[in-house]
Every structure is written in structure tokens, then in C-alpha cells.
């Protein structure tokens, strides 16, 4: 084992984007190449991890190299490697502003460097020469913002094939959809095996300045409601319903253009049966982690069984796959939908499968429930607040559905067995997540499941 793999073995498990926490490593290998030989030197490494459980992951790790340690970048320090009798100091290149410009220079030039290929898209301006500042809130990826002009997202975990985020943004850019940040380019890396498709390394989009995160706007509205002890949701100055309605229309627009420019097909009885089977399996597995789910299991199984027998006409298409209030931005002109990557934990091939747009609708409806109820965690016995939370959630869920319906001509929130099942499935997933990460939040999805499972 060389010195660099030793460093990766120590450093990678501490990173927020590492998805294998808690799994024991069996082996680690790496291969790398130089992307820029300036000062500092920039190298890019594919780190291949084999786990004791038989699984494998490949992560992309760019490093910047300096002859002397930098006190200003202590938080980005990876380690020291001996190099021809001298010490070279390695840093996380995504946190080293002096190493961030080459990504955009190569994209603007359409370069090929080692196994990596840079592909500009469309007519958008790529701001060569600007340094990038890291976005500190991300979990599974790493993004750099270049001034007020562009944002580069680096996909840390590599999988063969075109990432859905690139594919869908490119399609919606060509469709001239106004509810996305246009794609400016993407980067791929070839596999050692010519028969294996290249993996998507990164994508560059137009940056959306002066935008507000949907989750923050929604929760601010809820706080305004709680602060007014005797007013209803539609009487509070921070009422969010108009924004929710516009968000529904924006979601319908995105779905409509995806159906127009990407593949579609009618849902078959076999698809309904498979969806129901997968949901039931996830419920059974979740009960092992969250025993409280057993109380709702019978009702949820009935919900899923109604999907297996459904005659509901559904056209399957590409969807967002992980839509919630944290994935949308409100600008002065409307809503922007972000991150068409889908759930990063799912295999890429699954994320590219055709699905019902109702899965995205259900994700957003669950997000309204979370926004309404997250403050109840602090005061779970406050029945007045619980009533007002339900009122806020119902008002904004209805407004979202109204906006979607008026923009598309389709009512997504009628008596759809599939929508109800998607909501239940999402809430079951949330129960497992909360039990493992925020047990005091578990009440939020459990209360929603009570409503879904016990509804006549």
C-alpha cells in the first residue's frame, strides 16, 4: 500500500460526502493524473474502495499540492507525502481557491486531459479565470460557485453512465424551460475498460443569484403563523400559498417538457404490481428498524395493494426523483428546480428509469408536511400548534395541486391510489432516516402515516 492510499484511508471516512460510513474497508486502491501543473499543482484521483461486505465504491478526489504547509487551509489538509526526498503537502482541492480555476478553463476549451473529457454545452458563457468558492451545505456532492456567474457540481461517487442531472438539464435547456438553471457543460472520465461507459465527473450551470431556498421560505411562513396566536394561515402576512401555487405550475412545466423531449411509455399492469411489491418490501424492512410502524402496517399494505390492482391511466416518464422544498429556489421571476440527480443512494440505472410524475408530487406534499410540523418537535403536546400546522400544510398542499392542475390540465391530487401510496412510501423512508439520525423528529412521518393508513 502506498503513502497516498494510506492518506485516503484515514481522510475519506471523515468527509461528509462519503456514503460508506460504518462499513469496514477491505482494500483501497487509487489512480490519478495531473489536471494542472501550476502553483499549486492539481491532481485528480479515482479512489476505489472494497468493503468487507463485498460492496465497492469509487470516489473522485481532486488534490492540490504545495511545497509548504498553509495555515489558511488547515481545514482542507489531507496529509503529507514524501516526494524525491522532499515533503509535499496535500489539500482538498475543492477547498483550495487557487486550484479551482482550471476546471472552467478546460471546460471553455473543450479539453481532454488524461482520461477526463470536458464538454461545453450551448451558448452560455463559461467564466474562465474566476476562482470558485465552496458551497458548505452539501452532503453527497461538492459544489463551487464562480462569482455570480456559474456553479460547478462535482459528483463524488462515480458510476458508469451519464448522470441524470446532466441528461435532464441538457434536455430542458434545449426545450428552453424557464424553471431550470441552464447547463453550461459537463465533464466525464473514461473507464479503464473500453466496454464500460464513462462516468460523469461534474456539471456546470448558470448560477442563480438573489434566490431564496424554498424550505427557508416555507418554514419562515410557518413561524409567522405560530407567532400570530389567533389568525388562520390565509390571514398571516407571511402566507405561502401563492408561492406554493406557482411552484405547482413550475413543477407541471418541468414535467411537461421532460415528457415532450425524453422517452415516455404507458404504465402496464406489471409495472403497478412491481411498484406495490417494492413498497411492501420497503415497509417490511423498515419495521425492523422502526417497530412503531407495525401499528400502521395493515393499513399501509392495503394502500399498496390498491396500487397493484389499479386501473389508473399513467404515462411513465423521466422525473426529478427527489423533489422537495430544499430542491427549489424562488427568484424575482419565479421558481427554479434544482438537482435532477435523483436519490444519490440509489444506483444510477434505477434513477434513470421511467416513473410516474406523481412520485415528485408526493415528495413535495411530504415536504409541506415537514415544513409545517418541524417546529412541533420542540412542543409535541401543543394541540393548538398541531391544529395550525395541519391547517398550513393542507392550505399549501392544496395550492400546489391547484397550480399544477391549472398549468397541466391534470389534477395530481385527486383520489389517486398511486399518489397516496407514493406519499406513504416516502413517509416510511423518512421514518427509517429519522430513527437513525434524528429520533426526536420521528413523530413527523409517523403522524402522516397515521393519516394515510387510517383514511377510509
C-alpha positions as CSV (number, residue, x, y, z in Angstrom):
1,X,0.0,0.0,0.0
2,X,1.5,3.4,-1.0
3,X,1.5,6.6,1.1
4,X,-1.4,8.1,-0.8
5,X,-3.8,5.2,-0.3
6,X,-2.9,5.4,3.4
7,X,-3.9,9.1,3.4
8,X,-7.2,8.3,1.7
9,X,-7.9,5.5,4.1
10,X,-7.6,8.0,7.0
11,X,-9.2,11.1,5.4
12,X,-12.1,9.9,3.3
13,X,-14.2,8.4,6.1
14,X,-14.3,11.8,7.7
15,X,-15.8,13.6,4.7
16,X,-19.5,14.5,4.6
17,X,-19.8,13.2,1.0
18,X,-18.6,9.7,1.9
19,X,-21.5,7.3,1.7
20,X,-19.9,4.2,3.3
21,X,-19.8,5.3,6.9
22,X,-19.9,2.4,9.3
23,X,-18.8,-0.1,6.6
24,X,-15.4,-1.9,7.1
25,X,-12.9,-1.4,4.4
26,X,-11.2,-4.5,2.9
27,X,-8.9,-2.7,0.4
28,X,-8.3,0.7,-1.2
29,X,-6.6,1.5,-4.5
30,X,-6.2,4.7,-6.5
31,X,-5.1,6.0,-9.8
32,X,-4.5,9.7,-10.6
33,X,-3.3,12.2,-13.2
34,X,-2.3,15.8,-13.2
35,X,-5.0,18.3,-14.3
36,X,-2.9,21.4,-13.9
37,X,0.9,21.7,-13.2
38,X,0.7,25.3,-12.0
39,X,1.2,26.6,-8.4
40,X,-0.3,24.7,-6.7
41,X,-0.2,21.5,-8.7
42,X,-3.7,20.0,-9.2
43,X,-4.2,16.2,-9.4
44,X,-7.3,14.1,-9.8
45,X,-7.7,10.7,-8.2
46,X,-10.1,7.8,-8.5
47,X,-10.2,6.1,-5.2
48,X,-11.6,2.5,-5.4
49,X,-12.8,1.1,-2.0
50,X,-13.7,-2.5,-1.4
51,X,-15.7,-3.3,1.7
52,X,-15.7,-6.4,3.9
53,X,-19.4,-6.9,2.9
54,X,-18.4,-7.3,-0.7
55,X,-19.5,-3.9,-1.9
56,X,-17.4,-1.5,-3.9
57,X,-17.4,2.3,-4.4
58,X,-15.3,4.7,-6.5
59,X,-14.9,8.3,-5.3
60,X,-13.3,11.2,-7.1
61,X,-10.8,13.2,-5.1
62,X,-9.0,16.2,-6.5
63,X,-5.9,17.2,-4.6
64,X,-3.8,20.4,-4.6
65,X,-0.1,20.1,-3.7
66,X,2.1,22.6,-2.0
67,X,5.8,22.7,-1.0
68,X,4.9,24.3,2.3
69,X,2.0,23.9,4.7
70,X,-0.7,26.6,4.5
71,X,-2.1,27.8,7.8
72,X,-5.0,29.3,6.0
73,X,-6.2,25.9,4.7
74,X,-5.9,23.8,7.8
75,X,-9.5,22.6,7.4
76,X,-8.7,21.3,3.9
77,X,-5.5,19.5,4.9
78,X,-5.3,15.9,3.7
79,X,-1.8,14.8,4.6
80,X,1.9,14.8,3.7
81,X,3.6,12.6,1.1
82,X,7.4,12.1,0.6
83,X,8.4,13.1,-2.9
84,X,12.0,12.7,-4.1
85,X,13.3,13.4,-0.6
86,X,11.0,16.4,-0.1
87,X,7.7,16.7,1.5
88,X,4.6,17.5,-0.5
89,X,1.5,18.8,1.4
90,X,-1.8,17.6,0.0
91,X,-5.1,19.6,0.4
92,X,-8.7,19.1,-0.7
93,X,-8.5,20.9,-4.0
94,X,-12.2,21.8,-3.9
95,X,-11.4,23.9,-0.8
96,X,-8.3,25.5,-2.3
97,X,-9.4,28.6,-4.2
98,X,-6.0,28.7,-6.0
99,X,-6.8,25.3,-7.6
100,X,-10.4,25.9,-8.7
101,X,-9.9,27.9,-12.0
102,X,-8.6,25.0,-14.2
103,X,-12.0,23.3,-14.2
104,X,-13.6,26.1,-16.1
105,X,-10.6,26.8,-18.3
106,X,-10.7,23.2,-19.6
107,X,-14.4,23.3,-20.0
108,X,-14.3,26.5,-22.0
109,X,-11.6,25.0,-24.2
110,X,-13.3,21.6,-24.5
111,X,-10.1,19.9,-23.4
112,X,-9.2,16.3,-22.9
113,X,-6.7,15.7,-20.1
114,X,-5.7,12.1,-19.3
115,X,-8.9,10.0,-19.1
116,X,-11.0,13.2,-18.5
117,X,-13.0,14.9,-21.2
118,X,-14.6,18.4,-20.9
119,X,-17.7,19.2,-22.9
120,X,-19.2,22.7,-23.1
121,X,-22.9,23.0,-23.8
122,X,-25.0,25.5,-25.7
123,X,-24.2,29.2,-26.0
124,X,-23.8,30.1,-22.3
125,X,-20.8,32.0,-21.1
126,X,-18.2,30.0,-19.1
127,X,-16.3,32.5,-16.8
128,X,-12.7,31.4,-17.4
129,X,-10.2,32.7,-14.8
130,X,-12.6,33.1,-11.9
131,X,-11.8,31.2,-8.7
132,X,-14.5,29.1,-7.1
133,X,-15.9,29.3,-3.6
134,X,-17.1,26.0,-2.0
135,X,-20.8,25.6,-1.0
136,X,-20.5,24.3,2.6
137,X,-24.1,22.9,3.0
138,X,-23.9,19.9,0.6
139,X,-23.8,16.3,1.6
140,X,-23.2,13.8,-1.2
141,X,-21.5,16.2,-3.7
142,X,-19.2,19.2,-3.7
143,X,-20.0,22.5,-5.5
144,X,-18.1,25.6,-6.3
145,X,-19.6,29.0,-7.0
146,X,-17.7,31.2,-9.5
147,X,-18.6,34.8,-8.7
148,X,-22.3,35.4,-9.7
149,X,-22.0,33.6,-13.0
150,X,-21.7,29.8,-12.7
151,X,-21.8,26.8,-10.3
152,X,-19.8,23.6,-10.7
153,X,-21.1,20.4,-9.1
154,X,-18.6,17.6,-8.6
155,X,-20.1,14.2,-8.3
156,X,-18.0,12.5,-5.6
157,X,-19.2,8.9,-6.1
158,X,-18.6,7.7,-9.6
159,X,-20.8,5.3,-11.6
160,X,-20.7,4.4,-15.3
161,X,-23.1,6.3,-17.5
162,X,-24.4,9.8,-17.9
163,X,-25.7,11.3,-14.6
164,X,-29.4,12.2,-14.8
165,X,-28.7,15.7,-13.6
166,X,-26.7,16.4,-16.8
167,X,-29.0,14.5,-19.1
168,X,-32.2,16.2,-17.9
169,X,-30.8,19.7,-17.6
170,X,-29.4,19.4,-21.1
171,X,-32.9,18.2,-22.4
172,X,-34.7,21.0,-20.5
173,X,-32.1,23.6,-21.8
174,X,-32.9,22.5,-25.3
175,X,-36.6,22.7,-24.5
176,X,-36.0,26.3,-23.3
177,X,-37.7,25.6,-20.0
178,X,-37.7,28.7,-17.8
179,X,-37.6,26.8,-14.5
180,X,-34.1,25.5,-14.6
181,X,-30.6,26.9,-14.3
182,X,-29.2,26.3,-17.9
183,X,-26.5,23.7,-18.3
184,X,-23.1,25.2,-19.4
185,X,-21.2,22.0,-19.7
186,X,-20.2,18.7,-18.1
187,X,-17.1,16.6,-17.5
188,X,-16.7,12.8,-18.0
189,X,-13.9,10.3,-17.2
190,X,-13.2,7.2,-19.2
191,X,-13.1,3.8,-17.5
192,X,-10.0,1.6,-17.9
193,X,-12.3,-0.9,-19.6
194,X,-13.4,0.4,-23.0
195,X,-16.6,-1.5,-22.8
196,X,-17.7,0.4,-19.7
197,X,-19.4,3.8,-20.3
198,X,-17.6,6.9,-19.0
199,X,-18.7,8.2,-15.6
200,X,-19.9,11.8,-15.1
201,X,-17.5,13.8,-13.0
202,X,-19.1,17.2,-12.8
203,X,-21.5,19.6,-14.4
204,X,-21.5,23.4,-14.8
205,X,-24.7,25.5,-14.6
206,X,-25.6,29.2,-14.7
207,X,-25.6,30.5,-11.2
208,X,-28.9,31.9,-9.9
209,X,-28.1,35.0,-7.8
210,X,-30.5,36.6,-5.3
211,X,-32.6,33.5,-5.0
212,X,-34.3,32.1,-1.8
213,X,-34.4,28.5,-0.8
214,X,-37.9,27.0,-0.8
215,X,-37.5,25.3,2.5
216,X,-36.4,28.5,4.3
217,X,-39.3,30.5,2.8
218,X,-41.8,27.9,3.8
219,X,-40.6,27.5,7.3
220,X,-40.5,31.3,7.7
221,X,-44.1,31.3,6.8
222,X,-44.9,28.7,9.4
223,X,-43.0,30.7,12.1
224,X,-45.1,33.8,11.1
225,X,-48.3,31.7,11.6
226,X,-47.2,30.5,15.0
227,X,-46.3,34.0,16.1
228,X,-49.9,35.1,15.4
229,X,-51.9,33.3,18.0
230,X,-55.4,34.0,16.7
231,X,-55.0,34.2,12.9
232,X,-55.5,31.5,10.3
233,X,-53.0,30.6,7.6
234,X,-54.6,32.7,5.0
235,X,-54.7,35.8,7.3
236,X,-51.0,35.9,8.1
237,X,-48.6,38.3,6.3
238,X,-46.2,35.5,5.5
239,X,-48.8,33.3,3.8
240,X,-47.0,31.0,1.4
241,X,-50.0,29.7,-0.6
242,X,-49.4,31.9,-3.6
243,X,-45.8,30.7,-3.8
244,X,-47.0,27.1,-3.4
245,X,-49.4,27.5,-6.3
246,X,-46.7,29.0,-8.6
247,X,-44.4,26.1,-7.5
248,X,-47.1,23.7,-8.6
249,X,-47.2,25.4,-12.0
250,X,-43.4,25.3,-12.3
251,X,-43.3,21.6,-11.5
252,X,-46.0,20.9,-14.1
253,X,-44.0,22.8,-16.7
254,X,-40.9,20.8,-16.0
255,X,-42.8,17.5,-16.1
256,X,-44.4,18.6,-19.4
257,X,-41.2,19.4,-21.1
258,X,-39.5,16.2,-19.8
259,X,-42.4,14.2,-21.3
260,X,-42.1,16.1,-24.6
261,X,-38.3,15.7,-25.1
262,X,-37.5,12.5,-23.3
263,X,-38.9,8.9,-23.5
264,X,-42.3,8.0,-22.2
265,X,-44.5,4.9,-22.2
266,X,-47.9,3.9,-20.7
267,X,-47.8,2.1,-17.4
268,X,-48.5,-1.6,-17.6
269,X,-50.3,-3.8,-15.1
270,X,-46.9,-5.4,-14.4
271,X,-45.4,-2.0,-13.5
272,X,-48.2,-1.4,-11.0
273,X,-47.6,-4.8,-9.4
274,X,-43.9,-4.2,-9.2
275,X,-44.3,-0.8,-7.6
276,X,-46.6,-2.3,-5.0
277,X,-44.2,-5.2,-4.3
278,X,-41.2,-2.9,-3.8
279,X,-43.2,-0.6,-1.5
280,X,-44.3,-3.6,0.6
281,X,-40.8,-4.9,0.8
282,X,-39.5,-1.5,2.0
283,X,-42.2,-1.4,4.6
284,X,-41.3,-4.8,5.9
285,X,-37.6,-3.8,6.1
286,X,-38.5,-0.5,7.8
287,X,-40.5,-2.2,10.5
288,X,-37.3,-4.0,11.6
289,X,-35.7,-0.6,12.2
290,X,-38.8,1.3,13.4
291,X,-41.1,-1.0,15.3
292,X,-43.7,1.8,15.7
293,X,-44.5,1.3,12.1
294,X,-46.2,-2.0,12.9
295,X,-49.3,-0.1,14.1
296,X,-49.8,1.2,10.6
297,X,-48.6,-1.8,8.6
298,X,-52.1,-3.3,7.9
299,X,-53.4,0.0,6.6
300,X,-50.3,0.7,4.5
301,X,-50.4,-2.8,2.9
302,X,-54.0,-2.1,1.9
303,X,-52.8,1.2,0.3
304,X,-50.1,-0.6,-1.6
305,X,-52.4,-3.4,-2.7
306,X,-54.7,-0.8,-4.2
307,X,-51.9,0.1,-6.5
308,X,-51.3,-3.4,-7.6
309,X,-54.9,-3.6,-8.7
310,X,-55.0,0.0,-10.1
311,X,-56.6,0.8,-13.5
312,X,-55.4,4.4,-13.1
313,X,-54.1,5.7,-16.5
314,X,-50.4,6.7,-16.0
315,X,-47.8,7.6,-18.6
316,X,-44.4,6.8,-17.3
317,X,-41.6,9.4,-18.0
318,X,-38.4,10.8,-16.6
319,X,-39.0,12.6,-13.3
320,X,-37.0,14.5,-10.8
321,X,-36.9,11.6,-8.3
322,X,-36.1,13.6,-5.1
323,X,-38.3,16.7,-5.2
324,X,-38.8,18.7,-2.0
325,X,-38.7,22.3,-0.9
326,X,-34.9,22.2,-0.5
327,X,-34.5,21.5,-4.2
328,X,-36.2,24.6,-5.4
329,X,-35.2,28.3,-5.5
330,X,-37.5,31.3,-5.8
331,X,-36.2,34.2,-7.8
332,X,-37.7,37.5,-8.7
333,X,-39.3,35.9,-11.8
334,X,-40.4,32.6,-10.5
335,X,-39.3,29.1,-9.3
336,X,-36.1,27.2,-10.3
337,X,-36.0,23.5,-9.9
338,X,-32.5,22.0,-9.0
339,X,-30.8,18.7,-8.7
340,X,-32.3,16.2,-11.1
341,X,-29.8,13.6,-9.9
342,X,-32.5,11.6,-8.1
343,X,-31.7,9.9,-4.7
344,X,-27.9,9.6,-4.8
345,X,-28.0,6.4,-2.7
346,X,-29.9,4.6,-5.5
347,X,-27.9,3.0,-8.4
348,X,-27.7,5.3,-11.4
349,X,-29.6,2.9,-13.7
350,X,-32.6,3.0,-11.3
351,X,-32.5,6.8,-11.2
352,X,-32.9,6.8,-15.0
353,X,-35.9,4.6,-15.1
354,X,-39.3,5.9,-16.3
355,X,-41.7,6.7,-13.4
356,X,-44.9,8.5,-12.6
357,X,-44.7,12.3,-12.1
358,X,-46.9,11.6,-9.0
359,X,-43.7,10.5,-7.3
360,X,-42.4,14.0,-7.5
361,X,-45.8,15.4,-6.4
362,X,-45.8,13.1,-3.4
363,X,-42.3,14.3,-2.5
364,X,-43.3,17.9,-2.5
365,X,-46.5,17.2,-0.5
366,X,-44.4,15.4,2.1
367,X,-42.1,18.4,2.2
368,X,-45.1,20.7,3.0
369,X,-45.9,18.4,5.9
370,X,-42.4,18.6,7.2
371,X,-42.2,22.4,6.9
372,X,-45.5,22.7,8.8
373,X,-44.6,20.3,11.6
374,X,-40.8,20.6,12.2
375,X,-41.3,23.2,14.9
376,X,-43.7,20.9,16.8
377,X,-40.8,18.7,17.7
378,X,-40.0,21.2,20.4
379,X,-43.6,21.2,21.7
380,X,-45.2,17.9,20.8
381,X,-48.1,18.3,23.2
382,X,-49.2,21.7,21.9
383,X,-52.6,20.8,20.3
384,X,-53.2,24.4,19.2
385,X,-50.0,24.5,17.2
386,X,-50.6,21.0,15.8
387,X,-54.0,22.1,14.5
388,X,-52.4,25.2,12.9
389,X,-49.6,23.1,11.4
390,X,-52.2,20.9,9.8
391,X,-54.1,23.9,8.5
392,X,-50.9,25.4,7.0
393,X,-49.9,22.1,5.4
394,X,-53.4,21.5,3.9
395,X,-53.6,25.0,2.5
396,X,-50.2,24.8,0.8
397,X,-50.7,21.2,-0.4
398,X,-53.9,22.3,-2.0
399,X,-52.4,25.4,-3.5
400,X,-49.5,23.4,-5.0
401,X,-52.0,21.0,-6.6
402,X,-54.1,23.8,-7.9
403,X,-51.1,25.4,-9.6
404,X,-50.1,22.0,-11.1
405,X,-53.6,21.3,-12.3
406,X,-54.1,24.7,-13.9
407,X,-50.7,24.5,-15.7
408,X,-51.1,21.0,-16.9
409,X,-54.8,20.3,-17.2
410,X,-54.2,17.3,-14.9
411,X,-55.3,17.1,-11.3
412,X,-52.4,15.4,-9.5
413,X,-54.0,15.3,-6.1
414,X,-57.4,13.8,-6.6
415,X,-58.4,10.4,-5.3
416,X,-55.3,8.7,-6.8
417,X,-54.3,5.4,-5.1
418,X,-50.8,5.8,-6.7
419,X,-50.3,9.2,-5.1
420,X,-51.4,8.0,-1.7
421,X,-49.0,5.1,-2.0
422,X,-46.1,7.3,-3.1
423,X,-46.7,9.5,-0.1
424,X,-46.8,6.5,2.3
425,X,-43.7,5.0,0.8
426,X,-41.8,8.3,1.2
427,X,-43.0,8.7,4.8
428,X,-41.8,5.1,5.6
429,X,-38.4,6.1,4.2
430,X,-38.5,9.2,6.4
431,X,-39.2,7.1,9.5
432,X,-36.1,5.0,8.9
433,X,-34.0,8.1,8.3
434,X,-35.3,9.9,11.4
435,X,-34.9,6.8,13.6
436,X,-31.2,6.6,12.6
437,X,-30.4,10.3,12.5
438,X,-32.9,12.4,14.4
439,X,-35.1,10.2,16.6
440,X,-36.9,13.3,18.1
441,X,-38.2,14.0,14.5
442,X,-39.7,10.6,14.1
443,X,-43.1,11.9,15.2
444,X,-43.5,13.9,11.9
445,X,-43.6,11.0,9.4
446,X,-45.4,8.7,11.9
447,X,-48.2,11.3,12.2
448,X,-48.5,11.5,8.5
449,X,-48.6,7.7,8.2
450,X,-51.4,7.6,10.7
451,X,-53.4,9.9,8.4
452,X,-52.6,7.9,5.3
453,X,-53.1,4.4,6.7
454,X,-56.3,5.1,8.6
455,X,-58.1,7.1,5.9
456,X,-61.2,5.3,4.8
